[in-house]
Amino acid sequence: MKHSLLRSYLFILLMALSLLRAITPARADGLLFSNGVFRQPLESHINVTIKNKIATTSLEQTFQNTLDKEVSAVYIAPVPAGATVIGFAEQINGEWRDATIQTSEEARAQFDSAVSKGQDAAMAAAVVSDPPPGMDPKTTFQTRISLPAKSTRSVRLIYTEVLAGDVGLTRYNYPLSNTNWTDEPIGDLLVKVNIIENSEIRALYSPSQTDQIEITRPDKTDAEVVYHMQNFVPSQNFELVYTQSNDKFGVNLASYREADDQDGYFVLVASPQLEAKKDEVIQKDFVFVLDCSGSMSGQKAIQAKTALNKILDALNPGDRFAVITFSSGVTAYSTDLLAADFAERDKAKDWVLNFPVNGGTNINEALLTALGTVDKTSNRPHIVVFLTDGQATDGVTATSAILANIKEAIRPQSRLYTIGVGDVNQALLDSLAQTNRGTSLMVSATEGLEQRLDNFYAAIDSPVLVDLALDFGGMAVYDVQPNPIPDMFLGGQVVVTGRYKGGGPTTISLNGNINGEQHTSTYKDIQFIKNTADAKAYSYVPRLWAQRKVDALVRKLSIDGPDTDTVNQVKELGLRYNIVTPYTSFVVTSKDPAQPTAVAMNATPPIVRQPGLPKTGLPFLYVDDYRTVNTVLMIAGAVLSLLGLIVWAVRTYRGRHVQA
């Protein structure tokens, strides 16, 4: 009996462990996360307006709660990195209630109070406490909502973004695929895109949904695209691409004035042509700096080495390169820039494959060594690509000191591009890039590193205009971001935001350098809106400017530490422009009057619910079923253990009694 009880106990224990493993939370975005499970929406309706390379996406999603009790959940919206959220709302008793922006403390107090009274409530903050595992607050919009028993809950989110592409090609992407995290279907998916341009739209197509979209062209400059599916599991994202002109360098500008007696806001997008001649692609010097500290061991190091060697294979004729690794110290394959011939690249690749991975992280010395490879006799762009998966632990470790050292050491030819993997000092990496004509890339610890590095290099492989400067003619502009302006690459673009005084037409000059020769492109009669009556269509522009201003201030706080004046400035910008920041949040409750927070909130026409939607996925109940089963198994195991102890005690007692 003793062995039988032991076997039964072990069997039940293993069953309980297997069920617990089965409900381990997945990693995803664009879903509802509740009780350890990710849920697809019953309905997902996306309305998009694209005008002059700027897209406004209005997302409405409805979720079901089939339980007889209230469910608290976190909604993770697929807001792309760099986008600006301009509105959030919840549908309560059939009526849309627009959220108001408040300080984070006030929003949280209002949300908690409403929930404690059984009222409907939702709150959206920069970082939701106890977020779902794997959710990156930098690239998602996390919203805590409460779903009443036996009900549906709808939320609306509106965000604006500058689209990637160049002057001849524009791309829009909406993340749909969640097949890695859930097999649930979406009940009703509707994506509707309206494109309004000021020049002829030539080719228009979807590389992802080639045969499933409907395209309407009312005239040469406008288009409407509709994608509608029901009860299906999307396996790829929604992508839309369209082409326009083929100018060498192009400029699009949108501006806005809130009142005639107030300064205006603008966003400018500059892009190169689709193709460039070989002599127009600038020859460059690459310095690859790779973290080989102990935390990079294993798969990360393998992927990083493989990606770096593929990049070495892809260098263009005329390019030069150097490779540097660092941990507690710094090791260079060569401190001289080497011609990218096949023999030299092959030797460098062998060296990369064999370098050891161990030690700490000396970021300061690694960067100074990389900057020291610059050719002071040349005007060639000196591009430092710096990858790390940690924070400074050896040598100079203070962020402010590292930035000061780099500022003193860097030459005008040098640019810094940074890649952070996992838990890194993002404020440091962002500042290094943005103050030195580069960009930064953050990769989560669970993402595949090799493909991200390949894509990153492809984006900076072909510079066509460097040392950029903008001249706005007679227009008085100020508070311009970024400063300095980064280089322009094929397939890329430069986005500049700022404020202006007055208004009216002006001539903008784009100045730069192509292989040592100065180049200027001039654009006449660029209109900065002067009268507020003409500004309504561009009401999103102030938020684009304010978001970049907030990002810069938050980065400053991360580097310099808490500062009351800077914190208050971030709060004021968040409250003034309805932006979610670390110090402001959206909140909406059933007791709040409906107050629109943005013109665009009511610009989207109401979406008519489709009748007879197919049932989607599994009910919420199956999570509770697992919990119930686990509880029963745990109790059963405890009872059997107790019985086993009792039997053992009785047998021991009887044995001793018989011997006596």
C-alpha positions in Angstrom: 0.0 0.0 0.0 2.9 2.3 0.8 4.4 2.0 -2.7 0.9 2.3 -4.3 0.3 5.5 -2.4 3.7 6.8 -3.4 3.1 6.0 -7.1 -0.3 7.7 -7.0 1.1 10.8 -5.3 3.9 11.1 -7.9 1.5 10.6 -10.8 -0.8 13.4 -9.5 2.2 15.7 -8.9 3.5 15.2 -12.4 0.0 15.8 -13.9 -0.2 19.0 -11.9 3.2 20.2 -13.1 2.4 19.4 -16.7 -0.9 21.4 -16.5 0.9 24.3 -14.9 3.5 24.2 -17.7 0.6 24.1 -20.3 -0.7 27.4 -19.1 2.6 29.3 -18.9 1.9 32.7 -20.4 3.0 33.2 -24.0 4.6 36.4 -25.4 2.7 38.6 -27.7 1.3 42.0 -28.5 -1.9 43.3 -30.0 -4.0 41.0 -27.8 -5.9 40.9 -24.5 -4.0 39.3 -21.7 -6.0 37.9 -18.8 -5.3 35.1 -16.3 -2.2 34.0 -18.1 -3.8 33.7 -21.5 -3.7 35.9 -24.7 -7.0 36.4 -26.4 -7.8 37.5 -30.0 -10.6 40.1 -30.5 -14.1 39.2 -31.5 -13.9 42.2 -33.8 -10.9 44.2 -35.0 -11.7 47.2 -37.2 -8.9 49.4 -38.4 -9.4 52.7 -40.2 -6.3 54.4 -41.7 -5.9 57.8 -43.4 -2.5 58.4 -45.1 -1.8 62.0 -46.2 1.6 63.2 -47.4 3.5 60.2 -45.8 1.8 60.7 -42.4 -0.7 58.0 -41.3 -3.4 58.2 -38.7 -4.6 54.8 -37.6 -7.9 54.4 -35.7 -8.2 50.9 -34.1 -11.4 49.6 -32.6 -11.4 46.2 -31.0 -14.1 44.2 -29.1 -13.4 41.4 -26.7 -15.8 38.9 -25.0 -16.0 37.9 -21.3 -18.1 34.7 -21.1 -17.7 34.2 -17.4 -20.2 35.0 -14.7 -17.7 37.3 -13.0 -15.8 40.4 -13.7 -12.4 40.0 -15.4 -9.4 42.3 -15.1 -7.2 42.3 -18.1 -4.4 44.1 -19.9 -4.9 45.1 -23.5 -1.7 45.4 -25.5 -2.2 47.5 -28.6 0.2 47.2 -31.6 1.4 50.8 -31.7 4.7 50.9 -33.7 7.9 52.4 -32.3 8.0 56.2 -32.9 4.2 56.6 -33.3 2.3 59.2 -31.2 -0.9 58.1 -29.5 -3.5 60.9 -29.8 -6.6 59.3 -28.4 -8.1 56.5 -26.3 -11.7 55.6 -25.6 -13.9 52.9 -24.2 -17.4 52.0 -25.2 -19.7 51.9 -22.2 -23.4 51.0 -22.5 -23.2 51.5 -26.3 -21.7 55.0 -26.0 -18.0 55.9 -26.7 -16.4 57.6 -23.7 -13.2 59.4 -24.6 -10.4 59.3 -22.1 -9.0 62.4 -20.5 -5.3 62.8 -19.8 -4.3 63.2 -16.2 -1.2 62.9 -14.1 -0.4 59.2 -13.5 -1.3 59.5 -9.8 -4.7 61.0 -10.5 -5.5 58.6 -13.2 -4.6 55.6 -11.1 -6.7 56.9 -8.2 -9.7 57.4 -10.4 -9.3 54.0 -12.0 -9.0 52.2 -8.7 -12.0 54.1 -7.2 -14.2 53.2 -10.2 -13.2 49.5 -10.1 -13.8 49.3 -6.4 -17.4 50.6 -6.9 -18.1 48.1 -9.7 -18.0 50.7 -12.4 -16.6 50.3 -15.9 -13.1 51.7 -16.2 -9.9 51.7 -18.3 -6.5 53.2 -17.8 -3.6 53.6 -20.3 -0.2 54.4 -18.9 3.3 54.4 -20.3 4.1 51.3 -18.2 1.3 49.2 -16.7 2.2 47.6 -13.4 2.8 43.9 -13.6 2.7 43.9 -17.4 2.3 40.6 -19.3 5.6 38.8 -19.8 7.6 39.8 -22.9 5.7 43.0 -23.4 8.0 45.9 -24.4 6.5 49.3 -23.2 8.6 51.1 -25.8 6.8 49.5 -28.7 3.3 48.7 -27.4 0.5 50.6 -25.8 -0.5 48.8 -22.6 -4.0 49.4 -21.3 -5.6 48.0 -18.1 -9.3 47.4 -18.5 -12.1 45.8 -16.6 -14.7 43.5 -18.3 -18.0 43.0 -16.6 -19.5 39.5 -16.3 -21.1 38.1 -19.5 -20.3 41.1 -21.6 -18.3 42.5 -24.5 -15.9 45.4 -24.1 -14.8 47.7 -26.9 -11.8 50.0 -26.9 -10.6 52.6 -29.5 -7.0 53.7 -29.9 -5.8 56.4 -32.4 -2.2 57.0 -33.2 -0.2 58.9 -35.8 3.1 58.0 -37.4 5.5 59.1 -40.2 5.6 56.2 -42.6 8.9 54.6 -43.6 10.0 54.7 -47.2 11.5 57.2 -49.6 10.2 59.9 -51.9 9.1 57.5 -54.5 7.9 54.6 -52.3 5.7 54.7 -49.2 5.0 51.7 -46.9 2.3 51.1 -44.3 2.4 48.2 -42.0 -0.2 47.0 -39.4 0.9 44.0 -37.2 -1.7 41.3 -37.4 0.1 38.0 -37.0 -0.1 36.4 -33.6 0.2 32.8 -34.6 3.2 32.2 -32.4 1.1 33.0 -29.3 -2.5 31.9 -30.0 -4.5 29.8 -32.4 -7.7 31.8 -31.9 -9.3 33.3 -34.9 -10.4 36.9 -35.2 -14.2 37.0 -35.6 -14.4 40.0 -37.9 -11.3 41.8 -39.3 -11.7 45.0 -41.4 -8.8 47.1 -42.5 -9.8 50.3 -44.5 -7.1 52.6 -45.8 -7.7 56.0 -47.4 -4.7 57.6 -49.2 -4.8 61.3 -50.0 -1.6 62.6 -51.8 -0.7 65.8 -53.5 0.9 64.0 -56.5 0.0 61.1 -58.7 -0.2 57.6 -57.0 1.3 55.2 -59.5 1.7 51.6 -58.4 -0.5 50.5 -55.4 -0.3 47.0 -54.0 -0.2 44.8 -50.9 2.8 42.4 -50.8 1.1 40.5 -47.9 -2.5 40.2 -49.1 -2.1 40.3 -52.8 -5.4 38.7 -53.9 -7.5 39.6 -50.9 -7.7 43.4 -51.0 -10.1 45.7 -52.9 -8.7 48.9 -54.4 -10.7 51.9 -55.5 -9.1 54.8 -57.4 -11.5 57.8 -57.5 -8.7 59.9 -59.1 -4.9 60.0 -59.7 -4.0 61.3 -56.2 -6.5 59.4 -54.1 -7.1 55.7 -53.3 -9.1 53.5 -51.0 -8.0 50.0 -49.9 -10.3 47.5 -48.1 -9.3 44.2 -46.6 -12.1 42.1 -44.9 -11.9 38.6 -43.4 -14.0 36.7 -40.9 -13.2 33.9 -38.5 -9.6 33.4 -39.5 -6.2 33.3 -37.9 -3.9 35.9 -39.6 -0.5 34.5 -40.3 1.1 37.7 -41.6 0.9 41.4 -41.1 -1.0 43.8 -43.3 1.3 45.7 -45.6 0.5 48.4 -48.2 3.0 49.9 -50.7 2.5 52.7 -53.2 4.9 54.6 -55.5 4.9 58.2 -56.6 7.6 60.4 -58.2 11.3 59.7 -58.8 12.9 63.0 -57.8 16.5 62.7 -56.7 15.7 64.1 -53.2 12.2 65.0 -52.1 10.7 66.9 -49.3 7.2 66.7 -47.8 6.1 69.2 -45.1 2.9 69.4 -42.9 2.3 72.4 -40.6 -0.3 73.5 -38.1 -1.4 76.5 -36.1 -3.7 76.3 -33.2 -4.5 80.1 -33.2 -3.5 83.0 -35.3 -1.6 84.6 -32.5 0.4 81.4 -31.6 3.5 79.9 -33.2 3.0 77.0 -35.5 4.3 73.4 -35.6 5.8 71.5 -38.5 7.0 68.0 -39.5 9.3 67.6 -42.5 10.1 64.3 -44.2 13.1 64.2 -46.6 13.8 61.1 -48.7 16.1 60.0 -51.5 15.1 58.6 -54.9 14.4 54.9 -55.3 17.7 54.1 -56.9 21.2 55.6 -57.1 24.1 55.2 -59.5 27.2 53.5 -58.2 29.1 56.7 -58.0 26.3 58.3 -56.0 26.5 55.7 -53.2 29.1 57.2 -50.8 32.2 55.1 -49.9 32.5 54.7 -46.2 34.5 53.3 -43.3 32.7 50.8 -41.0 33.9 50.0 -37.5 32.0 47.1 -35.9 32.2 47.0 -32.1 30.9 43.8 -30.6 30.2 43.0 -26.9 31.9 39.7 -26.0 31.2 39.8 -22.3 30.0 36.7 -20.4 26.4 37.5 -20.8 26.7 37.2 -24.6 27.6 33.5 -24.3 25.6 30.9 -26.0 23.1 31.5 -28.8 23.4 35.3 -28.7 27.1 35.1 -29.5 26.5 32.6 -32.3 23.9 34.8 -33.9 25.9 38.0 -33.5 29.0 36.4 -35.0 27.0 34.9 -37.9 25.3 38.3 -38.6 28.6 40.2 -38.4 30.3 37.9 -40.9 27.4 38.2 -43.3 27.7 42.0 -43.0 31.4 41.7 -43.8 30.5 39.7 -46.9 28.1 42.5 -48.0 30.5 45.4 -47.8 30.6 47.5 -51.0 33.7 47.9 -53.2 35.7 50.9 -51.9 34.5 50.5 -48.3 37.0 50.0 -45.5 36.4 48.3 -42.2 37.7 47.4 -38.7 36.4 44.9 -36.1 36.7 45.5 -32.3 35.5 43.2 -29.5 35.2 44.1 -25.9 34.5 42.7 -22.4 36.5 43.9 -19.4 39.1 45.0 -21.9 39.2 45.8 -25.6 40.6 43.7 -28.5 40.9 44.8 -32.1 41.3 42.7 -35.2 43.1 45.8 -36.5 43.3 49.4 -35.3 43.8 50.4 -39.0 41.0 50.6 -41.5 41.3 47.7 -43.9 40.2 47.6 -47.6 37.2 45.3 -48.0 38.8 42.9 -50.3 37.9 39.2 -50.2 41.1 37.9 -48.6 41.0 40.5 -45.8 37.4 39.9 -45.1 37.9 36.1 -44.9 40.7 36.5 -42.3 38.5 38.9 -40.3 35.6 36.4 -40.4 37.8 33.6 -39.0 38.9 35.9 -36.2 35.3 36.8 -35.4 34.3 33.1 -35.2 37.0 32.3 -32.7 37.0 35.3 -30.3 36.2 34.2 -26.7 33.1 35.3 -24.8 33.7 36.2 -21.1 34.3 39.0 -18.7 32.6 42.3 -17.9 31.5 45.3 -20.0 33.8 48.2 -20.7 31.7 50.4 -22.9 33.7 53.6 -22.5 37.1 52.1 -23.6 35.4 50.2 -26.5 33.9 53.4 -27.9 37.0 55.4 -27.5 39.0 52.7 -29.3 36.5 52.7 -32.2 36.5 56.4 -32.6 40.3 56.4 -32.6 40.2 54.5 -36.0 39.0 57.5 -37.9 41.0 58.7 -40.9 41.5 62.3 -40.1 42.8 63.0 -43.6 39.5 61.9 -45.3 36.0 63.2 -45.5 34.6 59.6 -45.8 31.8 58.9 -43.3 33.2 56.9 -40.4 30.4 54.7 -39.2 30.7 53.1 -35.8 28.2 50.2 -35.2 28.1 49.4 -31.5 26.4 46.3 -30.1 26.0 45.5 -26.4 23.7 43.3 -24.3 24.5 44.9 -21.0 25.4 48.0 -19.0 28.8 49.4 -18.2 30.4 47.4 -15.4 34.2 48.0 -16.0 36.2 51.2 -16.5 34.2 54.4 -16.7 30.6 53.4 -15.8 28.7 56.7 -15.2 26.5 57.5 -18.2 27.2 61.2 -18.1 31.0 60.6 -18.0 30.8 58.2 -21.0 28.8 60.8 -23.0 31.3 63.5 -22.1 34.2 61.4 -23.1 32.6 60.5 -26.5 31.7 64.2 -27.1 35.4 65.2 -26.6 36.8 62.3 -28.7 34.5 62.2 -31.7 35.5 63.7 -35.0 33.1 65.4 -37.6 33.3 62.4 -39.9 32.1 59.9 -37.3 28.6 58.6 -36.7 27.4 56.3 -33.9 24.8 53.6 -34.5 23.9 51.6 -31.4 22.2 48.3 -30.9 21.0 47.2 -27.5 20.0 43.6 -26.8 17.9 42.8 -23.7 18.6 44.7 -20.4 20.7 47.7 -21.5 21.2 51.3 -20.7 18.8 52.6 -23.3 19.2 56.2 -22.4 22.9 55.9 -23.0 22.6 54.1 -26.3 19.8 56.5 -27.6 21.9 59.6 -26.6 25.1 58.2 -28.2 23.2 57.7 -31.5 21.0 60.8 -31.6 23.7 63.3 -30.7 26.1 61.8 -33.2 24.1 61.6 -36.4 23.1 58.0 -35.9 20.1 55.9 -34.9 19.5 53.3 -32.2 17.9 49.8 -32.3 16.6 47.9 -29.3 16.2 44.1 -29.5 14.4 42.1 -26.8 16.2 39.2 -25.3 13.8 36.8 -26.9 14.1 38.1 -30.5 16.2 36.5 -33.1 19.4 38.7 -33.3 20.7 37.6 -36.6 17.8 38.9 -38.8 17.6 42.1 -36.9 21.3 42.8 -37.5 21.0 42.0 -41.2 18.1 44.4 -41.5 19.9 47.1 -39.5 23.0 46.9 -41.7 20.9 46.9 -44.9 19.3 50.2 -43.8 22.7 52.0 -43.4 24.6 50.2 -46.2 24.1 52.9 -48.9 24.4 56.5 -47.7 23.6 59.0 -50.5 23.7 62.3 -48.6 25.7 63.0 -45.5 26.4 66.1 -43.2 22.8 67.2 -43.8 21.6 70.8 -43.1 18.3 72.5 -43.7 17.9 76.1 -44.6 14.3 77.4 -44.2 14.8 80.6 -46.1 13.0 83.5 -44.5 10.9 81.3 -42.2 11.9 81.6 -38.5 12.1 78.1 -37.0 13.1 76.9 -33.6 13.1 73.9 -31.2 14.0 71.6 -34.1 14.5 67.9 -33.5 16.7 66.0 -34.1 19.9 68.1 -34.0 22.2 67.3 -35.7 20.3 65.8 -38.6 21.3 62.1 -39.4 22.5 61.0 -42.8 20.2 60.0 -45.6 20.3 56.4 -46.9 18.6 54.7 -49.8 15.3 53.3 -48.7 15.3 55.6 -45.7 14.2 59.0 -44.7 14.9 61.9 -42.4 12.1 63.2 -40.2 12.5 66.7 -38.7 10.0 68.4 -36.3 9.9 71.9 -35.0 8.1 75.2 -34.3 7.8 78.3 -36.5 6.8 81.9 -36.3 4.5 83.7 -38.8 3.8 81.5 -41.8 3.3 81.6 -45.5 5.5 80.4 -48.5 9.2 79.9 -48.2 12.1 78.3 -50.0 13.7 75.3 -48.3 17.3 74.2 -49.2 18.5 70.7 -48.3 22.3 70.8 -48.2 24.7 67.8 -47.9 27.8 66.0 -49.1 28.1 63.4 -51.8 31.6 61.8 -51.9 33.3 65.0 -50.8 31.3 67.3 -53.1 28.6 69.7 -51.8 25.1 69.1 -53.0 22.0 71.4 -52.6 18.4 70.6 -53.5 16.0 73.6 -53.5 12.3 73.5 -52.9 10.3 76.7 -53.7 6.9 77.8 -52.4 6.8 75.4 -49.5 3.7 76.5 -47.4 3.8 77.0 -43.7 0.2 77.4 -42.7 -0.5 81.0 -41.6 -4.3 81.0 -41.1 -5.9 78.6 -38.6 -8.8 78.1 -41.0 -6.4 76.1 -43.3 -4.9 74.0 -40.5 -7.7 71.5 -39.5 -6.4 68.6 -41.6 -3.0 68.7 -39.9 -4.1 68.8 -36.2 -1.9 65.8 -35.5 1.4 67.8 -36.1 1.7 69.3 -32.6 1.6 65.9 -31.0 4.4 64.6 -33.3 6.5 67.6 -32.2 5.6 67.2 -28.5 6.2 63.4 -28.5 9.8 64.0 -29.7 10.3 66.8 -27.2 9.1 64.5 -24.4 11.4 61.6 -25.6 14.4 64.0 -25.4 13.4 65.2 -21.9 12.8 61.7 -20.6 16.2 60.6 -22.0 17.8 63.5 -20.2 16.1 62.5 -16.9 17.5 58.9 -17.4 21.0 60.3 -17.8 21.1 63.1 -15.3 18.7 61.8 -12.7 15.5 63.3 -11.2 15.1 67.0 -11.8 11.9 68.7 -10.7 11.8 71.3 -13.5 12.3 68.6 -16.2 9.7 66.3 -14.7 7.2 69.2 -14.5 8.0 70.1 -18.2 7.2 66.5 -19.2 4.0 66.5 -17.2 2.9 69.8 -18.8 3.6 68.6 -22.3 1.7 65.4 -21.6 -1.3 67.3 -20.2 -1.2 70.0 -22.9 -0.9 67.7 -25.9 -2.8 64.6 -24.5 0.3 62.4 -24.6 1.0 59.3 -22.4 4.3 59.9 -20.6 5.9 58.3 -17.6 4.1 61.0 -15.6 0.7 61.2 -17.4 -2.0 58.6 -18.2 -5.3 58.2 -20.1 -8.2 57.3 -17.9 -11.9 56.8 -18.6 -14.7 55.6 -16.2 -18.4 55.1 -16.5 -19.0 58.2 -14.3 -17.0 60.5 -16.7 -18.8 62.7 -19.1 -17.9 62.1 -22.7 -15.2 64.6 -23.5 -13.3 64.4 -26.9 -9.6 64.5 -26.4 -8.7 65.1 -30.0 -10.3 66.2 -33.3 -9.3 62.8 -34.8 -11.2 60.9 -32.1 -14.5 61.7 -33.8 -13.1 61.8 -37.3 -13.5 58.0 -37.8 -17.0 57.0 -39.0 -18.8 54.5 -36.8 -18.3 50.9 -37.7 -21.4 48.8 -38.1 -21.2 45.5 -36.2 -21.4 42.5 -38.5 -24.4 40.3 -37.7 -24.0 36.6 -36.8 -20.3 36.6 -36.1 -18.7 33.2 -35.7 -17.7 32.3 -32.2 -14.0 32.9 -31.7 -11.6 30.8 -29.7 -12.1 29.2 -26.4 -14.1 30.8 -23.5 -12.3 32.4 -20.7 -13.6 29.6 -18.5 -10.9 27.2 -19.6 -8.3 29.2 -17.6 -10.4 28.7 -14.5 -10.9 25.1 -15.4 -7.1 24.6 -15.3 -7.0 26.4 -11.9 -9.8 24.2 -10.6 -8.1 21.0 -11.8 -4.8 22.1 -10.3 -6.4 22.9 -7.0 -8.1 19.5 -6.9 -4.9 17.8 -7.7 -3.0 19.7 -5.1 -5.6 18.9 -2.5 -5.7 15.2 -3.6 -1.9 15.1 -3.4 -1.9 16.6 0.1 -4.6 14.1 1.3 -2.7 11.1 -0.2 0.5 12.4 1.5 -1.3 12.6 4.8 -2.7 9.1 4.4 0.7 7.8 3.5 2.1 9.3 6.7 -0.7 7.9 8.8 -0.2 4.4 7.3 3.6 4.6 7.9 3.0 5.7 11.5 0.5 2.9 12.1 2.8 0.3 10.6 5.8 1.6 12.6 3.8 1.5 15.8 2.4 -2.0 15.2 5.9 -3.3 14.2 7.4 -2.0 17.5 4.5 -3.3 19.5 4.9 -6.8 18.0 8.6 -6.8 18.7 7.9 -5.8 22.2 
